[in-house]
Amino acid sequence: MAFYGRHSYYRFLLITTLSIILYESQSSDALGNFGFDIHHRYSDQVRRILDDDGLPEMGSVEFYAAMAHRDSLVRQRKLAATVPSDPLTFLSGNDTYRIRSLGFLHYANVSVGSPGLWFLVALDTGSNLFWLPCDCNHHCVHALVTSSGQEIDLNIYSPNKSSTSTKLLCNSTFCGQKRRCLSESNTCAYQVQYLSNGTSSTGILVEDTLHLTTDDSRLTAVDARITFGWLWLGTISPTYNVSMTQVSLGDNVTDISFGAIFDSGTSFTYLNDPAYSAISESFNSQAQEKRHPSDDRIPFEYCYDLSANQTTFNVPLLNLTMKGGKQFRVTRPIVTISIEGEGYLYCLAIIKSGDINIIGQNFMTGYRIVFDREKMVLGWESSNCYDAEKSSTSPLNPPEPSAIPPTSTVKPEARSGGGNGSPIPSPGPSSSASDFLHPYSFPCTLFLVGISFFGPYFSSSSP
């Protein structure tokens, strides 16, 4: 669901500095990872609270078209590096205009303040704000109406009702727009504008307590300083922009320099030229199946038909070489689509971009992605999303890849029996047919932004 027209929201932007609730490991003195459960937008947990917006059957051409359309709406929301030159004033209060509320891929429950109040927040590494709906004097939004007409009451954050809440002043190191302040004793304000026309957000910064947990068994309070939300990065991009110097696809190696944003809030990967053409044309030259005719229903350009009795097909391995020399192997560069009355096909899940390059969620499958906010470093390690094991630390430098063949064999799922029969393949040993529909456990560095909308929250048990 997306909001159209001009709606006003009143929010505080939070920067947390807090006593964090942690569990102490029984097996050692070291603390484990801490964070919260993450749920996909179309998981059962989220569907119980939000509408599914009539999303088509997974694996169908309509499903991928709908997800690509969702991406196009979210991409318009990406932060633009524009800051007003005049000092900020608030003639009409703290306003946020046209923030699209139900278009995000991952959500989590967080408890903020003292006493704690629960919020369902959207997680998005492509943005850098943490918003909560707050109390105000007029034009307040207290509920959200979904596409089916369901009204969802919002929990409202009130700084006056939280004993740990303090407004951030202009003399704070976390105040990003100090030169816009009239004096150091003023409350620190923020204002951002987004790429979509008429979309902006203004407000003030607040510090408060965020409560986190780990999977260990004994609850212990630990004083720690965790910071997220608006951070002043000067000319550095507030998103995770990485530089790549080489692309290898099967036996084809291409030296090419381009930058891209790692964005967990985008379903697919978007590349502009020359990177898009280099990868897609190389993929096309190595595909063994007949290329599917151009189809306006399919958001992907390079698709290939599977015969009725075909059980496997080969996909060339895709590796991206980062500027620092490390290789990022894409374990799932394709999607498999069912078209009613026509059969099955697979597509290179990259969409040509007219602007910025985005490494989307589909390229992150099979990895734990680490976003180190303090060091501004992106890291990853191979991970089975169904594995219950959780390590206490995640390396910022991935292990060196072992020798691997230039192609991998993909085996579509069986096409008989009940259910939709959609063959969603799993090209790598660390990913599965529906990895992206299951909750992920990330270390705390992932939650650099939460956009909060709802009062209801999930149970703490993992599905």
C-alpha positions in Angstrom: 0.0 0.0 0.0 1.2 3.5 -0.8 -0.1 6.9 0.3 -0.9 9.2 -2.5 -1.7 12.9 -2.1 -0.3 15.0 0.7 -0.5 13.7 4.2 1.1 15.2 7.3 2.7 13.1 10.0 4.2 14.2 13.2 7.3 12.4 14.3 10.3 12.6 16.5 13.6 11.4 15.1 15.3 9.3 17.8 19.0 8.8 18.5 19.3 6.1 21.1 21.8 6.2 24.0 20.7 3.6 26.3 20.8 0.9 28.9 20.2 -2.2 26.7 18.6 -5.4 27.9 20.9 -8.3 27.2 21.0 -11.9 28.1 24.2 -13.2 29.6 25.6 -16.3 28.1 25.7 -19.3 30.5 28.6 -20.9 28.7 31.0 -18.0 28.8 31.4 -14.5 30.1 31.3 -13.0 26.7 28.0 -11.4 25.5 26.4 -12.8 22.4 24.7 -10.9 19.6 21.9 -8.7 20.5 19.0 -7.4 18.4 15.4 -8.3 17.5 13.5 -10.7 15.3 13.2 -9.6 11.7 10.1 -10.5 9.6 9.6 -10.3 5.9 6.7 -8.1 4.7 4.9 -11.2 3.3 5.6 -13.5 6.2 2.6 -14.9 8.1 3.6 -12.8 11.1 3.3 -9.5 9.2 0.2 -10.7 7.2 -1.6 -11.1 10.5 -1.2 -7.4 11.1 -1.1 -5.8 7.7 -2.9 -6.4 4.5 -1.0 -8.4 1.8 -2.2 -5.8 -0.7 -3.5 -8.6 -3.0 0.0 -9.8 -3.8 -0.2 -12.5 -6.5 0.8 -16.1 -5.9 4.5 -16.4 -5.3 6.5 -17.5 -8.3 4.0 -16.2 -10.8 4.9 -13.5 -13.3 2.4 -11.2 -11.6 4.2 -11.7 -8.3 7.6 -10.5 -9.7 5.9 -7.7 -11.5 4.3 -6.5 -8.3 7.6 -6.7 -6.4 9.4 -4.7 -9.1 6.7 -2.1 -9.0 7.1 -1.9 -5.2 10.8 -1.4 -5.8 10.1 1.5 -8.2 8.1 3.3 -5.5 10.7 2.7 -2.8 13.6 3.9 -5.0 11.9 7.3 -5.4 12.1 7.6 -1.6 15.9 7.3 -1.4 17.6 10.1 0.4 18.7 13.1 -1.7 21.7 15.1 -0.6 19.8 18.4 -0.4 19.8 20.5 2.7 18.1 23.9 2.9 20.4 26.9 3.3 18.2 28.9 5.8 18.0 28.2 9.5 15.2 25.7 10.3 11.9 27.0 11.7 8.8 25.1 12.5 5.8 27.3 11.6 3.6 24.2 11.2 5.2 21.8 13.6 7.2 18.6 12.8 6.0 17.4 9.5 6.6 14.4 7.3 5.0 14.3 3.8 4.1 11.3 1.7 6.2 8.7 3.4 5.1 5.4 1.9 4.3 3.2 4.9 3.6 -0.3 3.8 6.2 -0.7 1.0 9.1 -2.0 3.0 10.4 -5.6 2.9 11.4 -6.2 6.6 9.8 -5.3 9.9 10.7 -5.8 13.5 9.2 -5.1 17.0 11.1 -2.6 19.1 10.5 -1.3 22.6 11.4 2.3 23.1 11.3 4.5 26.2 10.8 4.0 30.0 8.4 2.4 30.5 8.8 0.7 27.1 6.3 1.1 24.4 6.2 -1.3 21.4 6.4 -0.2 17.8 6.4 -2.2 14.6 9.2 -0.6 12.5 10.3 -1.0 9.0 14.0 -1.8 8.5 15.8 -0.3 5.6 19.6 0.0 5.1 18.9 2.4 2.2 17.9 5.1 4.6 19.3 6.5 7.8 16.4 7.7 9.9 14.5 6.3 12.9 11.0 7.7 13.1 8.3 7.3 15.6 4.8 8.8 15.5 4.6 11.3 18.4 2.0 13.3 20.2 1.2 16.8 18.8 -1.4 19.5 19.2 -3.1 19.4 15.8 -3.3 17.3 12.6 -2.1 14.2 14.5 -2.3 10.8 12.9 -3.5 8.1 15.4 -4.4 5.3 13.0 -3.5 3.9 9.6 -6.2 2.7 7.2 -5.0 -0.2 5.0 -6.0 -0.9 1.4 -8.8 -3.3 2.6 -10.3 -0.6 4.9 -8.8 -2.1 8.1 -7.9 0.6 10.7 -4.8 0.0 12.7 -4.2 2.1 15.8 -0.8 3.5 16.3 1.2 3.6 19.5 2.2 7.2 20.0 5.6 8.1 21.4 5.5 10.9 24.0 8.8 12.3 25.2 7.1 13.7 28.3 5.9 10.2 29.4 9.3 8.5 29.1 11.6 9.0 32.0 14.7 8.4 29.9 13.8 10.8 27.1 15.9 13.9 26.5 15.8 16.4 23.6 19.0 16.7 21.7 20.6 20.2 21.7 22.5 21.9 19.0 25.8 21.5 20.9 25.6 17.7 20.8 28.1 15.9 18.6 25.1 14.0 17.1 23.4 17.1 15.8 24.0 17.0 12.1 22.8 20.5 11.1 24.5 22.7 13.7 25.1 25.5 11.3 21.4 25.7 10.9 20.9 26.3 14.6 20.2 29.8 15.9 22.1 29.0 19.1 23.7 26.0 20.9 20.9 25.9 23.4 18.3 25.3 20.8 16.8 21.8 20.2 18.6 20.1 17.3 16.3 20.0 14.3 16.6 18.0 11.1 15.2 18.3 7.7 15.6 15.9 4.8 14.2 15.8 1.3 13.6 12.6 -0.8 14.0 12.0 -4.5 10.2 11.7 -5.0 8.5 15.0 -5.6 6.9 16.6 -2.5 8.4 14.1 -0.1 10.2 15.5 2.9 10.6 15.2 6.7 11.3 17.7 9.4 11.4 17.3 13.1 13.7 17.4 16.2 16.2 14.9 17.6 15.5 13.0 20.8 17.5 10.5 22.8 15.8 7.6 24.6 16.1 4.0 25.6 15.9 1.1 23.1 15.5 -2.4 24.6 17.2 -5.3 22.9 17.6 -9.0 23.7 19.8 -11.9 22.8 19.1 -15.6 22.5 21.0 -16.5 25.7 19.0 -17.6 28.7 19.7 -15.3 31.6 18.5 -11.7 31.5 21.1 -9.0 32.5 21.1 -5.3 32.2 24.2 -3.9 30.6 25.0 -0.2 30.1 26.0 0.4 26.5 25.8 3.3 24.1 24.1 2.4 20.9 23.6 5.1 18.3 21.4 5.1 15.2 19.1 7.5 13.4 20.4 10.7 11.9 24.2 10.9 12.0 26.1 13.7 10.3 28.3 12.2 7.7 29.4 15.4 5.9 29.9 14.6 2.3 29.9 10.8 2.9 26.8 9.0 1.7 24.4 8.1 4.5 23.7 4.8 2.7 26.2 1.9 2.2 27.8 2.7 -1.1 30.5 0.2 -2.2 32.9 0.4 -5.2 33.5 -2.6 -7.5 36.3 -3.0 -9.9 35.6 -6.4 -11.6 32.7 -8.7 -12.5 33.2 -12.3 -13.3 30.4 -14.4 -14.8 31.4 -18.0 -15.4 34.6 -17.9 -17.4 34.1 -14.3 -18.5 36.0 -11.7 -16.5 35.3 -8.0 -17.1 37.3 -5.1 -15.5 34.7 -2.4 -14.8 34.5 0.2 -12.1 31.1 1.2 -10.7 29.5 2.0 -7.4 26.3 0.6 -5.9 24.2 0.9 -2.7 23.6 -2.2 -0.6 19.9 -1.8 0.2 18.0 -4.5 2.1 14.8 -2.6 1.4 14.9 -3.3 -2.3 13.7 -6.7 -3.7 15.9 -6.9 -6.8 19.2 -5.5 -8.1 19.2 -2.4 -10.3 22.2 -1.5 -12.4 22.8 1.1 -15.1 25.2 0.9 -18.0 27.9 -0.2 -18.4 27.6 -2.6 -15.5 24.1 -3.8 -16.6 25.1 -4.6 -20.2 28.3 -6.2 -19.1 26.6 -8.7 -16.8 23.4 -9.3 -18.8 25.1 -9.8 -22.2 27.7 -12.2 -20.6 24.9 -14.1 -19.0 23.0 -14.3 -22.3 26.0 -15.6 -24.1 26.4 -18.5 -21.7 22.7 -19.4 -21.3 21.9 -22.8 -22.9 18.1 -22.4 -23.0 16.2 -20.5 -25.6 15.6 -16.9 -24.7 12.0 -16.0 -23.9 10.4 -13.4 -26.2 10.1 -9.9 -24.8 7.1 -9.8 -22.4 5.8 -6.6 -20.9 4.5 -8.5 -17.9 8.0 -9.6 -16.9 10.2 -6.9 -15.2 13.4 -8.7 -16.3 14.9 -8.4 -19.7 16.9 -11.7 -19.9 14.6 -14.7 -19.5 14.9 -18.3 -20.8 12.3 -21.0 -21.4 12.4 -24.3 -19.6 11.1 -27.4 -21.4 8.2 -29.4 -20.0 10.5 -32.3 -18.8 13.5 -30.2 -17.9 14.7 -30.9 -14.3 18.0 -28.9 -14.1 19.7 -26.0 -15.9 23.2 -24.4 -15.5 23.7 -20.9 -14.2 27.1 -19.3 -14.5 28.5 -18.1 -11.2 28.5 -14.4 -10.6 31.3 -12.8 -8.6 31.7 -9.1 -7.8 35.1 -7.9 -6.8 35.2 -5.0 -4.4 37.7 -2.2 -4.5 39.5 -3.7 -1.5 40.0 -6.9 -3.4 37.4 -9.1 -1.7 35.0 -11.1 -3.8 31.2 -11.2 -3.2 29.7 -14.3 -4.8 26.1 -13.9 -5.7 24.4 -17.2 -4.8 21.0 -16.3 -6.3 21.3 -14.2 -9.4 18.1 -15.7 -11.0 14.4 -16.2 -10.3 12.2 -18.9 -11.7 8.8 -17.8 -12.9 5.6 -19.8 -13.8 3.4 -18.4 -16.5 -0.1 -19.9 -16.6 -0.7 -21.8 -19.8 2.9 -21.4 -20.9 5.1 -23.2 -18.4 8.2 -22.2 -16.6 11.2 -19.9 -17.3 14.1 -18.4 -15.4 15.4 -14.9 -15.5 18.5 -13.0 -14.6 17.1 -11.0 -11.7 18.7 -7.7 -12.6 16.7 -4.7 -13.8 18.2 -1.9 -15.8 18.3 1.3 -13.8 18.1 4.8 -15.2 19.9 6.4 -12.2 21.6 4.8 -9.2 22.9 1.3 -8.8 21.3 -0.8 -6.1 22.4 -4.2 -4.8 19.1 -5.6 -3.6 17.9 -8.3 -1.3 18.1 -11.0 -4.0 21.9 -10.6 -4.3 22.2 -10.8 -0.5 20.6 -14.3 -0.2 22.9 -16.8 1.5 24.8 -14.3 3.5 24.8 -12.5 6.9 25.3 -8.9 5.9 27.1 -6.7 8.4 26.6 -2.9 8.3 29.2 -1.4 10.6 27.8 2.1 11.2 30.8 3.4 13.2 33.5 2.3 10.7 31.3 2.7 7.6 32.3 -0.8 6.6 30.2 -3.4 4.8 31.0 -7.1 5.6 29.5 -10.5 4.9 29.8 -14.1 5.6 28.1 -17.2 4.2 25.1 -18.3 6.2 22.3 -20.8 6.0 19.2 -18.9 6.9 17.6 -22.0 8.5 20.7 -22.7 10.7 19.9 -22.1 14.4 23.5 -21.5 15.2 24.4 -17.9 15.8 28.0 -16.7 16.3 28.8 -14.0 18.8 30.7 -12.0 16.2 30.5 -11.4 12.5 33.7 -10.8 10.5 34.0 -7.5 8.6 36.3 -9.2 6.2 34.8 -12.2 4.5 36.8 -15.4 4.2 38.8 -16.0 1.0 36.6 -18.0 -1.5 37.7 -21.5 -2.2 38.1 -22.8 -5.7 34.7 -23.1 -7.4 33.4 -24.2 -10.8 32.3 -21.5 -13.2 28.7 -22.7 -13.2 26.3 -24.2 -10.8 23.4 -26.6 -11.5 20.0 -25.5 -10.6 17.3 -28.1 -9.9 13.7 -26.7 -10.1 11.3 -28.1 -7.5 8.9 -30.9 -8.5 6.0 -29.7 -10.7 3.4 -32.1 -9.5 1.2 -32.4 -6.4 -0.8 -29.8 -4.5 0.0 -26.2 -4.0 1.2 -23.7 -6.7 4.0 -25.8 -7.9 6.1 -22.7 -8.6 9.7 -23.8 -9.1 11.8 -21.5 -7.0 15.4 -22.7 -7.4 18.2 -22.7 -4.9 21.5 -22.4 -6.8 23.8 -22.3 -3.7 24.1 -24.6 -0.8 23.6 -21.8 1.7 20.3 -20.6 0.3 16.9 -22.3 0.0 13.8 -22.1 -2.0 12.2 -19.5 0.1 15.1 -17.8 2.0 13.7 -14.4 1.6 10.5 -15.2 3.3 12.0 -16.3 6.5 13.2 -14.1 9.4 16.9 -13.3 9.5 19.1 -12.9 12.6 21.5 -10.0 12.1 23.8 -8.4 14.6 22.9 -5.0 16.0 24.6 -3.1 13.3 21.8 -3.8 10.9 19.2 -1.7 12.6 20.5 1.6 11.4 17.0 2.7 10.6 13.5 1.9 11.6 10.5 3.7 10.3 7.8 3.2 12.8 4.1 3.0 12.0 2.1 0.6 14.2 1.2 -0.2 17.7 0.5 -3.9 17.4 3.5 -6.2 17.7 4.5 -9.8 17.1 5.1 -12.5 19.7 8.7 -13.0 20.6 8.9 -16.5 19.4 10.5 -17.2 16.0 8.4 -18.9 13.4 
